[in-house]
Amino acid sequence: MSQSDSRGLVLGALAGAAGLTLAVVWYQSRRAGAGRMVAQELYLNSNDHHVGASVSVAWAGQREVLDRLGALIQCVSELKEEVRALKAALPLLQDHVRDELQGGSRRAAESRRATPTRKRRTAGPSARQDGQSSEDAGSEGGYMTAMTDSEEEDKKGREAKEEEEEEEEDENQEEPDELSILLESADALHAKETERGVGLAPLLERRGQFEQDYAFMWRLARAYSDAHDMAQDREEKKSMAESGKKAGEEAIALNPDCADSHQWFAILCGQLSEYDSIQNKIKNGYLFKDHLDRAIELKPEDPLSYYLLGRWCYAVAQCTWIERKIAATLFGEPPNATVQDALKNFLKAEEICPKYSKANLVFLAKCYKELGQKQQAREVCNTASCMDNTTKEVGQCISSSDKTTLL
């Protein structure tokens, strides 16, 4: 073999060994890579399995909680319905129990009438029914009898208690006291014009007993005023007015907030001014106005007070210059009022009580006439002519000059 051939053979062997080595290295590297991929896939599969299991467990727990909550809500709803039904049944429960007890009492009474208790207690073995002994039957009958007797006793007790309560109520309803009867009688006599003069005597007889009561005293003052109107003698009239004024003062002292006391005191001041000097007349005029204002303040819906205030305003408007100067000299300031003020008060009385009195309409017509409103004056006169001479409280206030034709 030549040298060149041996050299080629060596080179070929070396090349084959190198290729085999490369092939082995490549195979090992592919095998290692495949192992890593298999491991990754196994790891991922393992994680997915664990995550899925955790999610399944969580959903199962939530479903159980939701189921329990649904059951709880259902129980609460049922409980609400039961409470509502119980509330609706409570008002009827007492009647139902009473009906049941009454029915049981009737059944027990019928049973006792059909089978006496003694016989049921003394019955032998032949009296046993439905497995109950004679002793059980006797004890049941005794219980029913005792229960019925107790119910009857309770019923009798209730009836006796009701009778006692009725008697107590009758006793508590006291009859009207003597003062109330006397005041009612005085009011009734004052309401009848023909009997006003006789109302004073019964009050004077009881004055010592009731003179500390303001309601009695202002009615006494009113009775004096009625007696003044019924009296014929001038001195008697003056005496009645003076006594009535004193009674009115006492009534106001007992109760300063009584409108009737102030009103009748003012009326009596006006009546007394007819018999006094000019000085006392003016003084009584001031008292009249002050107490009448107080009466209107305490009782603003009384037409009589507005009629009287209208009379005062009309009288002041008719005062002469000399009378005003005397009033200014004695009291520092003369009274001030106009026919328009009088008209306003007469209209107020008519507003509160239409056709309150003929006297109110007469002075209303006078005011219209003096103010130049002749048509209104005629209409009021026609209305007044269709009325009785005396109405309500103020029939006595009409004088002969008031009844004359105005136009």
Secondary structure, DSSP 8 states (H G I E B T S, - for coil): --HHHHHHHHHHHHHHHHHHHHHHHHHHHHHHHHHHHHHHHHHHHHHHHHHHHHHHHHHHHHHHHHHHHHHHHHHHHHHHHHHHHHHHHHHHHHHHHHHHHHHHHHHHHHHHHHS-HHHHHH--GGG-BTTB-HHHHHHHHHHHHHHHHHHHHHHHHHHHHHHHHHHHHHHHS----HHHHHHHHHHHHHHSGGGGGGGHHHHHHTHHHHTT-HHHHHHHHHHHHHHHHH--SHHHHHHHHHHHHHHHHHHHHH-TT-HHHHHHHHHHHHHHGGGS-HHHHHHHHHHHHHHHHHHHHH-TT-HHHHHHHHHHHHHHHT--HHHHHHHHHHHSS-----HHHHHHHHHHHHHHSTT--HHHHHHHHHHHHHTT-HHHHHHHHHHHHTS-S--TT-GGG--GGGGS---
